[in-house]
């Protein structure tokens, strides 16, 4: 049976409760974690094949920090060069204004069908339902996005949005929606069926829309990266093309974009580069090209020196693939459009349950692999401090964390309790102890008790 995410129905539940829904199917959890870890391993091999990988990471970080520090200047340069190239530029303060601008453009051209490539920004702005409520059909053309659109789900990952679905579930979905053979689950067969279906959508579309991976200031151009060529099919068939971008996507020049392109696909899927990396810097003959530049809280984020570094992100998804919490709790357990470590970094302020800042072990694996050195663990820890200072700690933490702090600060109390815990682990059955470990122990085996505490071991060996 397909995994029922209930994204809207449980939107107000804390992360742990929503993760529990995902964890009920242990088989799904195991292959979900394994599939993502495979991407992490591919990333490691790709990074290891580049001797200057760490220098590229530092250079990417420096480029993004420099651009964010001089953001107003580069956005103005970008706009001026876009206008000189015949591109129409629009500015949106938030998601609502972005959606109105897009609708106005499409309405003025009497658009009835829009083909759209992957864009986390349009997901962030909830563009699809906005347009559909106003009579415009929106077709997501990335294969993963089309799968979840047909299934009426949001993406569960920013690069592989249908990673939570089994091929058999996709086969059943395609049989219902596209008329494929009942019971067919061969990926090649399903992909060919999707390609035939999408080809008709491209040919009958009135307009196309894409996200933006990078916006090159000195060229007035946007870079769009895909592995399926769907963005290029869309942008080159209809005469009307729209590109939606956050203000953080701008980079100074082509050389800067080239640095980020070298790390983007390697960190995402282990590829040397995305199959299609298209540069658009003007409309088609007798056509129109529009770029909508969106703030939607990014300027506010820039006011906090620590949170501002999250805007260095190039949306490779590498932090999700390595995160032990995301891999075993699923993308729908986060109360934000973007899941995983980067979702916490950019969305924790908007989480009405105040829980996703704690959906993290602070292990630092995300920070270690980030291609632009976004200090994700530091940012997440900062969010926790901000929540505490604002009196927005999750239910329970306000009561017991001060007690835990006092307990941990007392060597006598801590040592006595740890001694009792080691004894209990050695002599009592796990079935008796597991209920006392709470949610932590529900999906984990209890540890083997060490013979002594680290403190005792250290005292014994300190003189050696």
PyMOL commands that set and color helices and strands:
alter all, ss='L'
color gray80, all
select helices_A, chain A and resi 15-23+26-48+53-69+71-84+95-108+120-124+127-132+143-150+167-178+187-204+230-237+247-249+254-269+298-302+305-312+318-322+324-329+331-333+340-350+356-358+365-369+376-389+397-409+411-427+430-442+454-461
alter helices_A, ss='H'
color red, helices_A
select strands_A, chain A and resi 88-92+113-116+137-140+207-210+214-216+221-226+240-246+250-251+276-280+288-294
alter strands_A, ss='S'
color yellow, strands_A
deselect
rebuild
show_as cartoon
